[in-house]
Amino acid sequence: QVQLEQSEHEVKKPGASVKVSCKASGYTFASHGISWVRQAPGQGLEWVGWITAYNGHTKYADKFQGRVTMTTDTSTTTAYMQLRTLRSDDTAVYYCARVEMLRYLESFLPSRHDYWGQGTLVTVSS
Amino acid sequence: DIQMTQSPSSLSASVGDRVTITCQASQDVGKYVHWYQQKVGKAPKLLIYDGSILETGAPSRFSGSGSGTDFTFTINSLQPEDVATYYCQQCDDVPVTFGQGTRLEI
C-alpha cells in the first residue's frame, strides 16, 4: 500500500533553516511527483511547490521562491523540503503528498494529490 | 494566480441531509478541480478528482460536478463521520491553489 512517512516535528529559531523528509513506499517513486502543502494553525491549505521525482524538476509558489529547495533521492525513495530564513509565520504543519503528473507540452503539471503524509509540525519561535 | 472562491465557509446540517458546497475559479480551469476532506488533526484525503470522478474507496454519497469556472461538491445523506473541513483545489495551472475551506458540522 502507498505510504508517505514524514520526519518528526521540529522547533527552530527565527533565521534558521529546516529540512523535512518524506519517505515514500508502495509505488514506483519515479512515476509520480511530490507536492509540499502547509497549514498554519487554524488556517487553510497552502501549496508550497512540487518536484517531479523522475528528473527533479521543481516549481515553487512565488512567495517561497528563493527560500525553499525541494529534492528527491531516488535510491531511498525519499523527498525533502528545505525552508531557509525561517520566520514566526512559517509555523505550520507541512505535508508531503503524492501527485499524479499531467502531461503539458514538453513537461508536466501537478494534478490530484492522492496520498498524503501524516504532516510535520515546524514551530518557529525565539 | 488562479483564485478559488469556496462557499459557504461553514455550515451545519442534520444526519441524512443533502449538503452542497460550491467553488468558483477566477478563470477557466477545465475539469481540473479536486475535492478533499480534512478531519481535525489529520491530513487531507482525496474524495473527488477531475471534477466528478470518485476516488477509489471513497463512499458513493460523495459526488462532484462542474467544469470551466463553476464546481459543486455534494454529500447525499450526510453521516456523522462526515464532520470535517472540505477543500476544493485547482490543478489547471501552477501555483496549485485551494479554496478557503468549508467547515461542516452536524
Interface residues (C-beta under 8 A of the other chain):
Chain A: S35 V37 G44 L45 E46 W47 G49 W50 K59 A61 D62 Y95 A97 L102 L109 P110 S111 R112 H113 D114 W116 G117 Q118 G119
Chain B: D1 Y32 H34 Y36 Q38 A43 P44 K45 L46 Y49 D50 E55 Y87 Q89 C91 D92 D93 V94 P95 V96 T97 F98 G99 Q100 G101
